[in-house]
Amino acid sequence: MARSPRPDGTTQMTDPAPLSGPEVIRNFVKTLPTAPGVYRMFDAAGEVIYVGKARSLKARVTNYTRPEGLDIRIQRMIAATCNMEFVLTETEAEALLLEANLIKRLKPRYNVLLRDDKSFPYILIATDHEAPELRKHRGTRRAKGHYFGPFASALAVKRTINSLQKAFLLRTCSDSFYKGRTRPCILHQIKRCSAPCTGEISLPDYAELAEEARQFLSGKSKSVQDHLAADMNKAAEALDFERAALLRDRISALAQVQGGSDAVARTVEEADVFAISHEAGQFCVQVFFFRAFQNWGNHAFRPRADATLDDVEVLEAFISQFYEDRTPPRQILLSHALTEPALMEEALSSRAGHKVNILVPQRGEKRELVQHAVDNAREALGRQLAEGATQKTLLDGVANLFGLNEPPRRIEIYDNSHISGTNAVGAMVVAGVDGLSKKHYRTFNIKSTEITPGDDFGMMREVLTRRFTRLAAESAPDEEGDESEMPDWPDVVFIDGGAGQLNAVREVIAELNLPREVTFIGIAKGEERDAGREKFHMEGRAPFMLPHRDPVLYYVQRLRDEAHRFAIGTHRAKRQKAAISNPLDEIEGIGPTRKRALLQRFGSAKAVSRAALADLTSVPGVSSQLAQQIYDHFNGS
């Protein structure tokens, strides 16, 4: 406790100012062991601001007690530190894995962050059925079968599956579709499926096709192609030209899978290739996936990192986070040498369950693959910087023409879609300094029963009430954050509509009493709904139009059209889902298992609706009480 004088000359006891910076860290150093582990630094608000790992916690943390000579970023981090926590690990490799996990989960502002993380799709040959199915897979590997990937995009998977269908004639239909077939579907007619569902091919012969596909995707493409070529020659010699032509088409499809990229691996069976580019304070990491001597696509990432960091620091942090929830391949090729490659190999090997080698190739095909990735990283970063400059100009124009104090960092656009009030949805599209941000898009199913069908004003009230009520409850209005990050609060909100829609918005905002000022703008359709003649409505200004050829006008039109497209697409999906919904879904107590049992017993929902109570009771899993409930549902009791 400390003494402080009162105005009347007496003194009072006060708490001393909390320690921060080097003083806090020195107190922890006294009791730290020399063992490996992970440490977390906290600011005054209790937020984690940095996560680090160390071979010796005592030695590493001691460095922070002497901030002189460290770069400005680290000095700021040390000054903001008010508390620390530590976790001891058995090895430094274990500490590296734990560090990556905590960084991805906590997102500390002083760490390098893998911002645009994503799950990559795989190809699955599912073997939990008598006729293995070929399909795309994303997420947890629960299904029994052989997984091949990752692929850089769903489009790459679709393109590969199409070629594999031509090459191996495997089915891609669901098990329920397969079970219900009485004659081959159109895929058999166009030579994309061998139709095991109707016995057009025997199950042992179909199993051979599935095994050939597995071998091909596992890297044994040459042996598969040689086998098909031999069969084609035998068929030709036997004058079976139809079979020879089918085998020729299959071989051609395999060649299409292998040669469908500008970077083909001839000697690299399995590897991930990483290359980093750095310009104007921004980083881009390009990742290529090579499996079975084939290029399965690439993806450009934009990690969040301080501009003072060098490429190696960013790449090292990126790789450890990239494989935090992915299985590493047997080989990783890099554009830059890591500071501790042996440690990274040990950590990734323990995660993968097999030896992982990290190389920085200097010659040969591996070097060519890395250079190709470097070129792509530079091109992607250059394109990003160019687009960012254009976007900055547009946002400056938005601020100027609509009278904002500064360029907006987050713009939200809202629209509704329905048919006579049915399946009504609201849609929110988001744009920022990097253009449209689809991961921030949101949809709102209109829930209120008090809204008159087709009441666009009422629907907009509900959407905005739900959006801003939740935003006010979950987000701080005075957030600052990283300038490159998308903020939670919008600076500008565009509403598809004129004065009426804007008045509805004003009512909502007045009732909510938002803790932060947001500019709302209505976009009214032009005369005869002509694009370019839109009128803009803002509070405190008369309706106005923008110059006909102004780039900002085109930009706002694109935002409005994107919101319209997104709203219509969501509405159509909802309408389609409602059209194919099963009446059994409306009955409480009937889940997937009981619904399947009922359909297997009676054949259709219509047949279930006509069934007698005794017949319903005889279905496995259906109690007498549930049977009565089903009977009453369809018979109006």
Buried (B, 14 or more C-beta within 10 A) or exposed (E): EEEEEEEEEEEEEEEEEEBBBBEBBBEBBEEBEEBBBBBBBBBEEEEBBBBBBBBBBBEBBBBBBEBEEBEEEBBBBBEBBBBBEBBEBEBBBBBBBBBBBBBBEBBBBBBBBBBEBEEBBBBBBBBEBEBBBBBBBBEEEEEEBBBBBBBBBEEBBEBBBBBBBBBBBBBBBEBEEBEEBEEBBEBBEEBBBBBBBEEBBEEEEBBEBBBBBBBBBBBBBEEBBEBBEEBBEEBBEEEBEEBBBBBBEBBEBBBBBBEBBEBBBEEBBBBBBBBBBBEEEBBBBBBBBBBBBBBBBBBBBBBBBBEEBEBBBBBBBBBBBBBBEBBBBBBBBBBBEBEBBEBBBBBBBBBBEEEBBBBBBEEEEBBEBBBBBBBBBBBBBBEBBEEBEEBEBBBBBBBEBBEBEEBBBBBBBBBBBBEEBEBBBBBBBBBBBEBBBEEBBBBBEBEEEEBEEBBBBBBBBBBBBBBBBEBBEEBEEEEEEEEBBBBBBBBBBBBBBBEBBBBBBEEBBEEBEBEBEBBBBBBBBEEEEEEBBBBBBBEEEEEEBBEEEBEBBBBBBBBBBBBBBBBBBBBBEBBEEEEEEBEBEEBEEBEEEBBEBBBEBBEEBEEBBEBEEEBBBEBEEBEEEBBBBBBEBBEEE
